[in-house]
């Protein structure tokens, strides 16, 4: 079938509508040729990427801060153990009191049997207080919910609740038992009722027992939430920006689509002969391709409608002539008594009927050609065999009078093309009919088929008067026929060459006419068709 080359499938080419004010208003200079898919993905991915980076940053920040606080408490425990080892026993209680008050931590020293020997809170009172969530405002409940959500996203393991033992002995603290058994410092993180962390460090104290330091680090939670609040504001800004970009992107999509829909609606209503459809030459995205495709489609549709209207006008004109002649002959039959004149009028009636029959058949053939080619499934066709069958048919029908037909048959399967056999046969038959009709009595019509490179050429030569140079394009128009008086009245409708050209064009081929260069007179019609890929000949 004929290949369709649409400007929408390539770079936008200059077009007369490109300087239209509507076109200028729909231009999109910032996209740099990005497709709609990339722009939509870009807007959404940026927001998701920012959210992911914010979560990673906050998780990393929290881990670093947690490590710093753990190091701080462990250092306090290590320093306290070292100091107790170098001071008299009576000074130990006062020392732990000062250290607890300075660090807001609770220092407890258990003796070798696990009993509580010293407690900094005994002198200072509580240096931290675990808050009851029920006594806090609702904003804290939202903050805790966000804490849980963030922990779930980052995969933080759940922590145990911090609960003071009913009997305060070393064995009630897992970290103290582990420190006593391993002789190493042990750190445990727990959570207070309001989800603030409680850091507990147990360290062996040589010749003293076990030192246990606990600290409710409310500043840790405050710092993390403050950082999260900043990132939340940044994400909110990013989301608002994403929404605005999405709205802007939607506008760049919706606005030209509305223009195209309005233009298509006007085309459907048919109220304007020339509907300007924006081609969006500056856009190389999907919308630009769509706009140019719709524009090309509307122009092709408009051209097709104009061709149909012109065809209908030509049909009307061509039908009037034989009908007028037929009406005149029929009317004359009623008034004329002379048998010889009546016989002449009846001959005229028969000729007009044959002419009408041929004309109506050719009109139907011309109207069906494009539609049938659009639905046809092409197959390999050997033009040598096809032309040979047509020539044999002409010989059998003996419609050529005294005109001879000579065919130079090519080697079998050397002239293969992809096509619809019956349509190709009709095109070639029309050219043979044309050559025979213009050939003089005793004339010779020569037909040759050969493959030249990537093409297959069909050459049909006659010995008629030839075709003037100024009429070589017009003869392929519908209903164009210039024939001598003896050209066989009623046998030719002026559609044969037009049908042949349409069929050849539907096969991606060309047809043209020239004067013969090997004879004093005559026309040479040449058909060029793309050759089919060569295939090995099947064994007989």
C-alpha positions as CSV (number, residue, x, y, z in Angstrom):
1,X,0.0,0.0,0.0
2,X,1.1,3.6,-0.4
3,X,3.3,4.8,2.4
4,X,2.0,7.7,4.4
5,X,4.6,10.3,5.3
6,X,3.3,12.5,8.1
7,X,5.1,15.6,9.3
8,X,4.1,14.7,12.8
9,X,6.5,11.8,12.9
10,X,9.6,13.9,12.4
11,X,11.0,17.2,13.4
12,X,8.5,20.0,13.0
13,X,8.9,21.5,9.5
14,X,8.0,25.1,8.6
15,X,4.4,25.5,7.8
16,X,2.3,28.5,6.7
17,X,0.3,28.4,10.0
18,X,3.4,28.6,12.2
19,X,3.3,32.4,12.3
20,X,-0.4,32.5,13.4
21,X,-1.0,34.3,16.7
22,X,-2.7,31.2,18.1
23,X,0.5,29.2,17.3
24,X,2.7,31.8,19.0
25,X,0.5,31.7,22.1
26,X,0.9,27.9,22.4
27,X,4.6,27.8,22.0
28,X,6.6,26.1,24.7
29,X,10.2,27.3,24.8
30,X,11.3,25.9,28.2
31,X,10.7,22.2,27.6
32,X,13.8,21.8,25.4
33,X,12.2,19.0,23.5
34,X,11.4,16.9,26.6
35,X,8.5,14.5,26.1
36,X,5.4,14.8,28.3
37,X,6.3,11.5,29.9
38,X,9.7,12.8,31.0
39,X,8.2,16.1,32.3
40,X,5.5,14.4,34.3
41,X,7.9,11.8,35.7
42,X,10.4,14.7,36.5
43,X,7.8,16.7,38.5
44,X,6.8,13.6,40.5
45,X,10.3,12.2,41.0
46,X,11.7,15.4,42.3
47,X,9.2,15.5,45.1
48,X,9.7,11.8,46.0
49,X,13.5,12.3,45.8
50,X,13.4,15.2,48.1
51,X,11.2,13.3,50.6
52,X,13.6,10.3,50.5
53,X,16.6,12.6,51.0
54,X,14.9,14.3,53.9
55,X,14.2,11.0,55.6
56,X,17.7,9.7,55.0
57,X,19.2,13.0,56.4
58,X,16.9,13.0,59.5
59,X,17.7,9.3,60.2
60,X,21.4,10.0,59.8
61,X,21.2,13.1,62.0
62,X,19.3,11.1,64.7
63,X,21.8,8.3,64.7
64,X,24.7,10.7,65.0
65,X,23.0,12.6,67.9
66,X,22.2,9.3,69.6
67,X,25.8,8.2,69.4
68,X,27.0,11.5,70.8
69,X,24.5,11.2,73.8
70,X,25.6,7.6,74.4
71,X,29.2,8.6,74.4
72,X,28.5,11.4,76.8
73,X,26.7,9.2,79.3
74,X,29.4,6.5,79.0
75,X,32.1,9.0,79.6
76,X,30.3,10.3,82.7
77,X,30.0,6.7,84.1
78,X,33.6,6.0,83.3
79,X,34.8,9.2,85.0
80,X,32.7,8.5,88.0
81,X,34.0,5.0,88.4
82,X,37.6,6.3,88.0
83,X,37.0,9.0,90.6
84,X,35.5,6.7,93.1
85,X,38.4,4.4,92.9
86,X,40.8,7.1,94.1
87,X,38.8,8.8,96.9
88,X,38.0,7.8,100.5
89,X,34.7,6.1,101.1
90,X,33.1,9.0,103.1
91,X,33.5,11.4,100.2
92,X,31.8,9.1,97.6
93,X,28.2,10.2,98.4
94,X,29.0,13.9,98.2
95,X,30.9,13.3,94.9
96,X,28.0,11.5,93.3
97,X,25.6,14.2,94.4
98,X,27.7,16.9,92.7
99,X,28.1,14.9,89.5
100,X,24.4,14.0,89.4
101,X,23.3,17.6,89.9
102,X,25.8,18.8,87.2
103,X,24.8,16.3,84.6
104,X,21.1,15.9,85.5
105,X,21.8,12.1,85.6
106,X,21.1,9.6,88.3
107,X,24.1,7.8,89.7
108,X,23.6,4.5,91.6
109,X,26.4,2.3,93.1
110,X,25.6,-1.3,93.9
111,X,27.9,-3.3,96.1
112,X,29.3,-6.7,95.3
113,X,26.1,-8.4,96.6
114,X,23.9,-6.2,94.4
115,X,22.4,-4.0,97.1
116,X,22.1,-0.3,96.5
117,X,25.0,1.4,98.3
118,X,24.9,5.0,97.0
119,X,22.2,7.0,95.1
120,X,22.7,10.6,94.0
121,X,19.0,11.3,94.2
122,X,19.1,10.6,97.9
123,X,20.7,14.1,98.4
124,X,19.6,16.0,95.3
125,X,16.2,14.7,94.7
126,X,15.1,13.7,91.1
127,X,17.2,15.5,88.4
128,X,14.8,14.4,85.7
129,X,11.1,13.5,85.7
130,X,9.3,11.1,83.4
131,X,6.4,13.0,81.9
132,X,2.9,11.5,81.8
133,X,1.5,11.8,78.2
134,X,-2.0,12.3,79.5
135,X,-0.9,15.6,81.2
136,X,0.7,17.0,77.9
137,X,-1.1,19.1,75.3
138,X,-2.5,17.5,72.1
139,X,0.4,18.8,70.1
140,X,2.7,16.4,71.9
141,X,0.4,13.5,70.9
142,X,0.8,14.5,67.3
143,X,4.5,14.7,67.7
144,X,4.6,11.2,69.2
145,X,2.5,9.9,66.4
146,X,5.0,11.4,63.9
147,X,7.8,9.8,66.0
148,X,6.3,6.4,65.6
149,X,5.7,6.9,61.9
150,X,9.2,8.0,61.3
151,X,10.5,5.0,63.3
152,X,8.4,2.7,61.1
153,X,9.7,4.2,57.9
154,X,13.3,4.0,58.9
155,X,12.9,0.5,60.4
156,X,14.0,1.4,64.0
157,X,13.6,-1.5,66.3
158,X,11.0,-1.0,69.1
159,X,12.5,-0.2,72.5
160,X,11.4,-1.4,75.9
161,X,9.6,0.9,78.3
162,X,11.7,2.3,81.1
163,X,10.3,1.2,84.4
164,X,12.0,1.5,87.8
165,X,12.2,-1.9,89.6
166,X,10.1,-2.5,92.7
167,X,13.2,-3.6,94.6
168,X,16.2,-1.5,93.5
169,X,18.9,-4.1,93.4
170,X,21.6,-4.7,90.7
171,X,19.9,-8.0,89.6
172,X,16.8,-6.0,88.6
173,X,18.8,-4.3,85.8
174,X,19.7,-6.5,82.8
175,X,22.6,-4.2,81.9
176,X,24.0,-4.4,85.4
177,X,23.9,-8.2,85.3
178,X,25.6,-8.2,82.0
179,X,28.3,-5.7,83.1
180,X,29.0,-7.8,86.2
181,X,29.3,-11.0,84.2
182,X,31.4,-9.6,81.3
183,X,33.4,-6.9,83.2
184,X,32.6,-4.5,80.4
185,X,30.5,-1.3,80.2
186,X,26.9,-2.0,78.9
187,X,24.5,0.6,77.4
188,X,20.8,0.2,77.0
189,X,18.3,2.6,75.4
190,X,14.7,2.5,76.6
191,X,11.8,4.9,76.2
192,X,9.9,7.0,78.7
193,X,6.1,7.1,78.6
194,X,6.3,10.2,76.5
195,X,8.7,8.4,74.0
196,X,11.7,10.4,75.1
197,X,14.8,8.2,75.3
198,X,16.2,7.0,78.7
199,X,19.9,6.0,78.4
200,X,21.1,3.5,81.0
201,X,24.9,2.7,81.4
202,X,26.2,0.0,83.7
203,X,29.9,-0.1,84.4
204,X,31.9,-2.3,86.7
205,X,33.6,-0.4,89.6
206,X,36.6,-2.3,90.8
207,X,36.4,-3.1,94.5
208,X,33.1,-1.2,94.6
209,X,30.6,-3.2,92.7
210,X,28.5,-1.8,89.7
211,X,27.9,1.8,88.8
212,X,24.5,2.5,87.0
213,X,23.9,5.8,85.4
214,X,20.4,6.7,84.0
215,X,19.5,9.8,82.0
216,X,16.3,10.9,80.5
217,X,17.5,12.8,77.4
218,X,14.6,15.1,76.6
219,X,16.8,17.5,74.7
220,X,17.5,14.6,72.2
221,X,13.8,14.4,71.3
222,X,13.5,18.2,71.2
223,X,16.4,18.5,68.8
224,X,15.2,15.7,66.5
225,X,11.7,17.1,66.3
226,X,13.0,20.6,65.6
227,X,15.1,19.3,62.8
228,X,12.2,17.3,61.5
229,X,10.0,20.4,61.6
230,X,12.5,22.2,59.4
231,X,12.6,19.4,57.0
232,X,8.8,19.2,57.1
233,X,8.6,22.8,56.1
234,X,11.1,22.2,53.3
235,X,9.0,19.2,52.1
236,X,5.9,21.3,52.3
237,X,7.5,23.9,50.1
238,X,8.6,21.1,47.7
239,X,5.1,19.7,47.6
240,X,3.6,23.1,47.0
241,X,6.1,23.7,44.2
242,X,5.3,20.3,42.8
243,X,1.6,21.0,42.8
244,X,2.2,24.4,41.1
245,X,4.5,22.7,38.5
246,X,1.9,20.1,38.0
247,X,-0.8,22.7,37.4
248,X,1.5,24.5,35.0
249,X,2.3,21.3,33.3
250,X,-1.4,20.5,33.1
251,X,-2.0,23.9,31.6
252,X,0.6,23.3,28.9
253,X,-1.2,20.1,28.1
254,X,-4.8,21.1,28.6
255,X,-4.6,24.5,26.7
256,X,-3.4,23.0,23.3
257,X,-5.8,20.1,23.8
258,X,-8.7,22.5,24.1
259,X,-7.5,24.3,21.0
260,X,-7.3,21.0,19.1
261,X,-10.7,19.9,20.4
262,X,-12.3,23.2,19.4
263,X,-10.7,23.0,15.9
264,X,-11.9,19.4,15.5
265,X,-15.4,20.4,16.6
266,X,-15.4,23.1,13.9
267,X,-14.2,20.6,11.3
268,X,-17.1,18.3,12.4
269,X,-19.7,21.0,12.1
270,X,-18.3,22.1,8.7
271,X,-19.2,25.7,9.2
272,X,-15.8,26.9,8.0
273,X,-14.2,25.9,4.7
274,X,-10.7,26.5,6.1
275,X,-10.3,25.6,9.8
276,X,-6.9,26.6,11.2
277,X,-5.6,23.8,13.4
278,X,-2.6,24.7,15.6
279,X,0.5,22.7,14.5
280,X,2.6,23.7,17.6
281,X,5.9,23.7,15.6
282,X,8.0,24.6,18.6
283,X,6.9,21.5,20.5
284,X,8.6,18.2,19.8
285,X,6.7,16.3,22.5
286,X,3.6,14.1,22.1
287,X,1.3,17.1,21.9
288,X,3.3,18.6,19.1
289,X,3.1,15.3,17.2
290,X,-0.6,15.1,17.9
291,X,-1.2,18.7,16.7
292,X,0.7,18.2,13.5
293,X,-1.0,14.8,12.9
294,X,-4.5,16.4,13.4
295,X,-3.5,19.3,11.1
296,X,-2.3,17.0,8.4
297,X,-5.3,14.8,8.8
298,X,-7.7,17.8,8.5
299,X,-5.9,19.0,5.3
300,X,-6.0,15.5,3.8
301,X,-9.7,15.3,4.7
302,X,-10.4,18.7,3.2
303,X,-8.5,17.7,0.1
304,X,-10.5,14.5,-0.1
305,X,-13.8,16.3,0.3
306,X,-12.8,18.7,-2.4
307,X,-11.9,15.8,-4.7
308,X,-15.2,14.1,-4.0
309,X,-17.1,17.3,-4.8
310,X,-15.1,17.8,-8.0
311,X,-15.7,14.1,-8.9
312,X,-19.4,14.4,-8.3
313,X,-19.5,17.5,-10.5
314,X,-17.6,15.7,-13.2
315,X,-19.9,12.7,-13.0
316,X,-22.9,14.9,-13.3
317,X,-21.5,16.6,-16.3
318,X,-20.5,13.4,-18.0
319,X,-23.8,11.7,-17.4
320,X,-25.7,14.7,-18.9
321,X,-24.3,14.3,-22.4
322,X,-25.4,10.7,-23.1
323,X,-28.7,11.3,-21.3
324,X,-29.4,14.3,-23.4
325,X,-28.6,12.4,-26.6
326,X,-30.7,9.5,-25.4
327,X,-33.7,11.7,-24.6
328,X,-33.4,13.4,-28.0
329,X,-33.3,10.1,-29.8
330,X,-36.3,8.7,-27.8
331,X,-38.3,11.8,-28.4
332,X,-37.5,11.6,-32.2
333,X,-38.8,8.0,-32.4
334,X,-42.3,9.1,-31.6
335,X,-42.4,11.7,-34.5
336,X,-40.5,9.9,-37.2
337,X,-42.2,7.4,-39.5
338,X,-39.3,6.7,-41.9
339,X,-37.9,3.2,-41.0
340,X,-34.3,4.0,-41.9
341,X,-34.3,7.1,-39.7
342,X,-35.9,5.1,-36.9
343,X,-33.1,2.5,-37.3
344,X,-30.5,5.3,-37.0
345,X,-32.1,6.6,-33.9
346,X,-32.2,3.1,-32.4
347,X,-28.5,2.8,-33.1
348,X,-27.9,6.1,-31.2
349,X,-30.0,4.8,-28.3
350,X,-27.9,1.6,-28.2
351,X,-24.6,3.5,-28.3
352,X,-25.8,5.9,-25.5
353,X,-26.8,2.9,-23.4
354,X,-23.4,1.3,-23.9
355,X,-21.8,4.6,-23.2
356,X,-23.8,5.0,-19.9
357,X,-23.1,1.4,-18.9
358,X,-19.4,1.8,-19.5
359,X,-19.4,5.2,-17.7
360,X,-21.3,3.9,-14.7
361,X,-19.0,0.9,-14.4
362,X,-15.8,3.0,-14.6
363,X,-17.3,5.5,-12.1
364,X,-17.9,2.7,-9.7
365,X,-14.4,1.3,-10.3
366,X,-12.8,4.7,-9.7
367,X,-14.8,5.2,-6.5
368,X,-13.8,1.8,-5.2
369,X,-10.1,1.9,-6.0
370,X,-8.8,3.9,-3.0
371,X,-11.0,2.0,-0.5
372,X,-10.1,-1.4,-1.8
373,X,-6.4,-0.6,-1.9
374,X,-6.6,0.6,1.7
375,X,-8.0,-2.8,2.8
376,X,-6.0,-5.0,0.5
377,X,-3.4,-7.5,1.7
378,X,-0.4,-7.3,-0.7
379,X,1.3,-10.5,-1.9
380,X,4.1,-11.3,-4.2
381,X,3.0,-10.8,-7.9
382,X,5.0,-11.9,-10.9
383,X,4.4,-9.1,-13.4
384,X,5.7,-11.3,-16.2
385,X,3.0,-13.9,-15.7
386,X,0.4,-11.2,-15.0
387,X,1.0,-9.3,-18.2
388,X,1.3,-12.6,-20.2
389,X,-2.2,-13.5,-19.0
390,X,-3.6,-10.1,-20.0
391,X,-2.1,-10.3,-23.4
392,X,-3.6,-13.8,-23.9
393,X,-6.9,-12.5,-22.8
394,X,-6.8,-9.7,-25.4
395,X,-6.0,-12.3,-28.1
396,X,-8.9,-14.4,-27.0
397,X,-11.4,-11.6,-26.9
398,X,-10.2,-10.2,-30.2
399,X,-11.2,-6.6,-29.3
400,X,-8.1,-5.1,-30.7
401,X,-9.1,-5.3,-34.4
402,X,-6.1,-5.4,-36.6
403,X,-3.7,-4.1,-34.0
404,X,-1.0,-6.5,-33.0
405,X,0.4,-7.0,-29.4
406,X,4.0,-8.1,-28.8
407,X,5.1,-9.0,-25.3
408,X,8.8,-9.5,-24.3
409,X,8.3,-11.9,-21.5
410,X,10.9,-11.7,-18.7
411,X,12.6,-14.6,-16.9
412,X,10.2,-16.3,-14.5
413,X,10.0,-14.6,-11.1
414,X,12.5,-11.9,-12.1
415,X,9.8,-9.2,-12.0
416,X,8.2,-9.7,-8.6
417,X,6.4,-6.9,-6.8
418,X,4.3,-6.8,-3.7
419,X,0.7,-5.9,-4.6
420,X,-2.9,-6.8,-5.1
421,X,-3.0,-8.9,-8.3
422,X,-6.5,-7.9,-9.6
423,X,-5.8,-4.2,-9.1
424,X,-2.5,-4.3,-10.9
425,X,-4.1,-6.3,-13.7
426,X,-6.8,-3.6,-14.0
427,X,-4.1,-0.8,-14.2
428,X,-2.1,-2.6,-16.9
429,X,-5.2,-3.6,-18.8
430,X,-6.3,0.0,-18.9
431,X,-3.0,1.0,-20.4
432,X,-3.2,-1.7,-23.0
433,X,-6.7,-0.7,-23.9
434,X,-5.5,2.9,-24.2
435,X,-2.6,1.9,-26.4
436,X,-4.8,-0.3,-28.7
437,X,-7.5,2.4,-29.0
438,X,-4.9,5.0,-30.2
439,X,-3.0,2.6,-32.5
440,X,-3.8,2.8,-36.3
441,X,-5.0,-0.3,-38.2
442,X,-2.3,-2.8,-38.4
443,X,-0.3,-1.0,-35.7
444,X,1.9,-2.7,-33.1
445,X,1.6,-2.4,-29.3
446,X,4.9,-3.5,-27.7
447,X,5.0,-4.4,-24.0
448,X,8.1,-5.1,-22.0
449,X,8.6,-6.0,-18.3
450,X,12.1,-5.9,-16.7
451,X,13.7,-5.4,-13.3
452,X,16.1,-2.4,-13.1
453,X,17.8,-2.2,-9.7
454,X,15.2,-2.0,-7.0
455,X,12.4,-1.3,-9.4
456,X,10.3,-3.3,-11.9
457,X,9.4,-1.3,-15.0
458,X,6.5,-2.0,-17.4
459,X,6.8,-0.3,-20.7
460,X,3.9,-0.1,-23.2
461,X,4.6,1.5,-26.6
462,X,2.0,2.3,-29.3
463,X,2.2,3.7,-32.8
464,X,-0.5,6.3,-32.3
465,X,-0.1,10.1,-32.6
466,X,1.5,10.4,-29.1
467,X,0.7,12.8,-26.3
468,X,1.5,16.5,-26.5
469,X,3.8,17.7,-23.8
470,X,1.3,20.1,-22.4
471,X,-1.3,17.3,-21.9
472,X,0.9,14.7,-20.3
473,X,-0.3,15.5,-16.8
474,X,-3.9,16.2,-17.7
475,X,-4.5,12.8,-19.4
476,X,-4.4,11.2,-15.9
477,X,-7.2,13.4,-14.6
478,X,-10.7,11.9,-14.3
479,X,-12.9,12.2,-17.4
480,X,-10.1,13.7,-19.5
481,X,-10.2,12.2,-23.0
482,X,-8.9,13.5,-26.3
483,X,-9.7,11.1,-29.0
484,X,-10.2,11.2,-32.8
485,X,-13.6,10.8,-34.3
486,X,-13.0,7.2,-35.0
487,X,-11.9,6.5,-31.4
488,X,-14.8,4.1,-30.7
489,X,-17.7,6.1,-29.4
490,X,-19.0,4.9,-26.1
491,X,-16.1,2.6,-25.3
492,X,-14.0,5.1,-23.4
493,X,-15.2,7.1,-20.3
494,X,-12.0,9.1,-19.7
495,X,-11.5,7.2,-16.4
496,X,-9.1,4.5,-17.5
497,X,-5.8,6.4,-17.1
498,X,-7.0,8.0,-13.8
499,X,-7.8,4.6,-12.4
500,X,-4.5,3.2,-13.5
501,X,-2.6,6.1,-11.9
502,X,-4.5,5.7,-8.6
503,X,-3.8,1.9,-8.5
504,X,-0.1,2.5,-9.3
505,X,0.2,5.2,-6.6
506,X,-1.5,2.9,-4.2
507,X,1.4,0.5,-4.7
508,X,4.1,3.1,-4.1
509,X,4.7,3.4,-7.8
510,X,4.8,6.0,-10.5
511,X,3.4,6.2,-14.0
512,X,4.4,8.7,-16.7
513,X,4.1,9.1,-20.4
514,X,6.6,10.3,-23.0
515,X,7.1,10.2,-26.8
516,X,8.8,7.1,-28.2
517,X,12.5,7.6,-29.0
518,X,12.6,4.5,-31.3
519,X,9.8,5.3,-33.7
520,X,8.5,8.3,-35.8
521,X,5.4,8.6,-33.6
522,X,3.7,7.0,-30.7
523,X,3.4,7.2,-26.9
524,X,5.4,5.3,-24.3
525,X,3.7,4.7,-20.9
526,X,6.0,3.5,-18.2
527,X,5.0,2.1,-14.8
528,X,7.6,1.9,-12.1
529,X,6.9,-0.3,-9.0
530,X,9.1,-1.2,-6.1
531,X,10.6,-4.7,-6.6
532,X,9.8,-7.4,-4.0
533,X,12.6,-9.1,-2.1
534,X,14.0,-11.9,-4.1
535,X,13.0,-15.4,-2.9
536,X,14.3,-18.7,-4.2
537,X,12.2,-20.4,-6.8
538,X,10.1,-23.3,-5.6
539,X,11.0,-26.6,-7.2
540,X,8.5,-27.8,-9.8
